[in-house]
């Protein structure tokens, strides 16, 4: 798919290659750093009870969900999916 997208398509944003692997995903309020931090802490707490841990060798990612205006009106905000890279815990 990267071959189909050019820098002109994404300007002013740069095309980057995201490393594969596992990611934990959760939804927060778009544009609200406090919400992002709260959700990230909840993800870390959830991971404590799994066989996975945060993978600090990869970056956190986010994807803004721009649902139609009726949904934003009902919620009062747009949403963002936060992706936290995870890896298996060492045994």
Buried (B, 14 or more C-beta within 10 A) or exposed (E): EEEEEEEEEEEEEEEEEEEEEEBBEBEBBBEBEEBBEBBBEEBEEEBEEEEBBBBEEBEBBBEEEEEEEEEBEEEEEBBBBBBBBBBEEEE
